[in-house]
Amino acid sequence: MNEKQRKEVLDTSWHLHSIVESEYLNHSAVSGDEDWQEKQRLLLADMALHLLQTATNDGEIKLDKLTNNLYSILTISDQFIEQANLKETADKLYPSPN
């Protein structure tokens, strides 16, 4: 990807992020509500945009940001694909100190 394309992707992602994040923050659902999964879908889209930004930023990929992006996506996705145990996989990204 050339620099112009990278900038276009990042600029578009920030625009989309602004829309999605605003919708998420304005969504009134709380855990247990009928609309809770819709709010969680918005959060998942928000995290996916963060992953896109992490992956397309210039230079070496920042592993701490990549880890945070993946942890968030796996944790949120766990409620949609329960049989996959994605939360367990996410927890492996941040092992507990022993």
Sequence and secondary structure as in RCSB ss.txt:
>XXXX:A:sequence
MNEKQRKEVLDTSWHLHSIVESEYLNHSAVSGDEDWQEKQRLLLADMALHLLQTATNDGEIKLDKLTNNLYSILT
ISDQFIEQANLKETADKLYPSPN
>XXXX:A:secstr
  HHHHHHHHHHHHHHHHHHHHHHHH    TTSTTHHHHHHHHHHHHHHHHHHHHHSSSS  HHHHHHHHHHHHH
HHTTTSGGG HHHHHHTTS    
